[in-house]
Amino acid sequence: MTLMAESKQSSSSKLERDAVALGKNNSKTAFPNPKREGCPDRTRLRAMARRDRRLALKDLPISHVVSCSPCFLEYMRFRRISFLMRASQVTAAVLAVLAIGLLSVRLVRNNPRDQSNTSQVKPPVVVKHTPPPIEPLAISVDLASFSPTRGDDAKDYSGNKVHFPQKPIRATFLLPVGMEPGEYAIRLQDSSGMVIAERSAPGRLNVGTTLLEVEMDLSGAAPGTFTLMIRPPGLSWRKFPVVVE
């Protein structure tokens, strides 16, 4: 009886692992959601990927993530970043310990008179230098020279393309004629419809032209073609072709 129960439990565990693996493979492409309807914000996805203990189980959007391919891909990207950050922190801690040990050994060897009284040997002070934050690259883009399209179904772009570097940027957009001052929504999404960056910013009038200043970190974006979407207050989205290189 015990052997049969253990055999059934082993088979059940294998089926569960196979089901989870199959769910992961299907969630990547089987549930497209280009309009991102019902999607949680990126802060919630990032906290879920980092296993933030402040989030209760009922607050985790698990059922949505496994049934929305863009959210699932973004969640998996946050998981990879979380793993890399943890590995970097462990490596830095190990290197710091090794450096302290090597400095201590060198100090003892260079001061043989102090070996008789090891209690007087003081460990060296390790000063951690925090690297300065990367200043966003300032870019000015005149969207008046582009031909934007309107609506969610528009696919054909004409005119030039906006070129962004693969790094943090502070972009100042000169909006086309007719786009008035107000609160704007800005979104950058890839060819699959996954949102890479989403911001809101006020449009301000400057010498007859409405300006829009937005900061975006594109250091994690893969080079390729994207779509810049800008929505004026109370109007539909306008789209502009973008190349990240």
Residue, then its C-alpha position, 0 to 999 in steps of 0.5 A: m500500500t505504501l509503495m502504491a501511494e508513493s508511486k501515485q505521489s511521484s506520478s502526480s508531482k511529475l504531471e504537475r511539473d510537466a503542466v507548469a512547464l507547458g503553461k510557461n511555454n504557452s504563456k509566452t505567445a498564446f495570449p496576445n494582448p496588444k491593447r494591454e487590457g486589464c494589465p497590472d502596472r510595472t511596479r506590481l510585476r517587478a515586486m512579484a518578480r522580486r518575491d516582495r514579501r510585502l505583497a500578500l498572495k491575494d495581491l499577486p496578479i498570477s492569474h492575469v500574468v499566465s493568461c497575458s503574453p506581454c505581462f508574462l514576458e515582462y514578468m520573466r524579464f524582471r525575474r532575470i534581472s532579479f537573478l542577475m542583481r542577486a548574483s552581482q551582490v553575492t559576487a561583490a560580497v565575496l570579493a570584499v571579504l577576500a580583499i579584507g583577508l588579503l590586506s590583513v595577511r599583508l599587514v601581518r607579514n609586513n609588521p612581524r613585531d606585532q605578531s606577538n600581540t594579535s589583539q592590537v592588530k586592527p582590520p583595515v577600513v574598507v571604504k565603499h565607493t558608490p558609482p555616480p548615477i548615469e546622467p540621461l542623454a539629452i535628445s531633442v526630437d522635432l515630431a513636426s517633420f514626421s507623419p504620425t498615424r492615428g488609431d490602434d489599427a494603423k500599421d503603415y508609417s511614413g516619413n522619417k524615424v526617431h532614433f534612440p540610443q540604447k541608454p538612459i535618455r531625456a527626450t524633448f519632443l517638439l509636437p506637431v501643430g495642433m497638439e495643445p498644452g495639457e497632460y500627455a500619455i507617452r508609451l514605447q512598445d516593441s513590435s509584439g505590442m509589449v510596453i517597454a516604457e510608459r510615462s505621463a508628462p505635461g505639454r508646455l507651450n514654448v514660442g508657439t510650439t508645445l514641448l514634451e519632456v520625458e525620461m526613459d531608460l532604454s539600456g535594457a531594450a534590445p536594438g530594433t524597431f519600436t513604436l512611440m505612442i503619444r496621446p493628447p488630452g482627450l484625443s486618440w493615440r498618435k504613433f511614430p516609428v522609432v529605432v533603438e540602436 
